[in-house]
Amino acid sequence: AEDAMRRVRGRRIGFVFQEPAAALNPVMSCGAQVMEAVRARGPFSRRDAWERAVEAMRQAGIPGPGERARAYPHELSGGLRQRVMLAIALASEPDLLIADEPTAALDVTIQVQILDLLRRLRAERSLSLLLITHDLAVAAEIADEVAVMYAGRIVESGPASGVLSRPRHPYTWGLMNASPRASRDSRGALRAIPGSVPRPGEIGRGCRFEPRCLLREPECAAAEPSLAPGPRSEHRARCWFSERLKTDGLED
């Protein structure tokens, strides 16, 4: 029930939103917002909750956390606002941290700092991290396991090293070829995936990627394949013809 879920959300599960400027309350100080997360964990006095909030901001890598705790979100940079979001998520000492595009709106230098912080916190707290990202380089750098989604379905999953170097689904293959970091075209041209993502009402009973797939056959439109294991059982793909994909390169 909702009460049971409320005891899990914000306590055992922390969430870092994509755009902190929209997620943070503009009329509350940053420290007060972290305090709310602290007090959701237990009956702390206001003084203890404030001290724990400042400590959470320090652990989130915010310099001068006591001073920044009294600041309002608009007074901080984008990188510091994202760290405040991280402090709110960590204040309840969750078992699982869900981070939705945590570096999307940040410049490259700040992105590296946030990713390094997430990696350190995961190790120090034995924290499980679920990272939602469209950036394949970020996934390759920080993830142990990768699940690739298309139109609401996981189409490929497995160890990050295998999925990102030897994709077994045409959509993953297309993403790799459309990425500037993965493309090996000497002219610098990227290979866009033809077509567009279907609307919910346009999804048929077959493979959801079939209308855009270069490997499609008549049976692809007739039935959706299961998420089946390949030669290595931990690497799964939702494709009837995944073995047709090249496994030794992305250019052929």
WOHU-V124814 format. One record per residue. RES is the residue in one small letter. NEAR is the number of other C-alpha atoms within 8 Angstrom. Layout:
((RES & NEAR) (RES & NEAR))
This chain:
((a & 4) (e & 5) (d & 6) (a & 7) (m & 8) (r & 8) (r & 9) (v & 9) (r & 9) (g & 14) (r & 12) (r & 12) (i & 12) (g & 16) (f & 11) (v & 13) (f & 11) (q & 11) (e & 9) (p & 11) (a & 9) (a & 6) (a & 7) (l & 9) (n & 8) (p & 8) (v & 5) (m & 8) (s & 12) (c & 13) (g & 13) (a & 12) (q & 12) (v & 14) (m & 13) (e & 8) (a & 13) (v & 15) (r & 10) (a & 10) (r & 8) (g & 6) (p & 6) (f & 9) (s & 6) (r & 6) (r & 7) (d & 8) (a & 12) (w & 11) (e & 8) (r & 11) (a & 15) (v & 12) (e & 9) (a & 13) (m & 14) (r & 11) (q & 8) (a & 11) (g & 8) (i & 12) (p & 6) (g & 7) (p & 11) (g & 7) (e & 7) (r & 11) (a & 12) (r & 10) (a & 11) (y & 11) (p & 12) (h & 7) (e & 6) (l & 9) (s & 7) (g & 10) (g & 8) (l & 9) (r & 12) (q & 12) (r & 13) (v & 13) (m & 12) (l & 11) (a & 14) (i & 15) (a & 15) (l & 11) (a & 13) (s & 14) (e & 8) (p & 14) (d & 10) (l & 11) (l & 15) (i & 12) (a & 13) (d & 11) (e & 11) (p & 12) (t & 10) (a & 6) (a & 8) (l & 9) (d & 6) (v & 6) (t & 6) (i & 10) (q & 10) (v & 8) (q & 8) (i & 11) (l & 10) (d & 8) (l & 10) (l & 8) (r & 9) (r & 8) (l & 10) (r & 11) (a & 8) (e & 7) (r & 6) (s & 8) (l & 12) (s & 8) (l & 9) (l & 8) (l & 10) (i & 8) (t & 9) (h & 5) (d & 6) (l & 10) (a & 7) (v & 9) (a & 12) (a & 10) (e & 6) (i & 8) (a & 10) (d & 7) (e & 8) (v & 11) (a & 9) (v & 9) (m & 9) (y & 10) (a & 7) (g & 5) (r & 6) (i & 11) (v & 14) (e & 16) (s & 14) (g & 12) (p & 11) (a & 12) (s & 8) (g & 10) (v & 15) (l & 11) (s & 7) (r & 10) (p & 12) (r & 15) (h & 13) (p & 13) (y & 10) (t & 13) (w & 11) (g & 11) (l & 9) (m & 12) (n & 14) (a & 12) (s & 10) (p & 8) (r & 5) (a & 8) (s & 14) (r & 6) (d & 8) (s & 5) (r & 4) (g & 8) (a & 7) (l & 10) (r & 7) (a & 7) (i & 8) (p & 5) (g & 6) (s & 5) (v & 5) (p & 9) (r & 6) (p & 5) (g & 5) (e & 6) (i & 8) (g & 7) (r & 9) (g & 12) (c & 13) (r & 12) (f & 8) (e & 10) (p & 7) (r & 9) (c & 9) (l & 5) (l & 7) (r & 8) (e & 6) (p & 6) (e & 7) (c & 13) (a & 12) (a & 9) (a & 9) (e & 11) (p & 11) (s & 7) (l & 11) (a & 9) (p & 10) (g & 9) (p & 5) (r & 6) (s & 7) (e & 9) (h & 14) (r & 13) (a & 15) (r & 13) (c & 14) (w & 6) (f & 7) (s & 10) (e & 6) (r & 6) (l & 10) (k & 9) (t & 9) (d & 5) (g & 7) (l & 10) (e & 7) (d & 4))
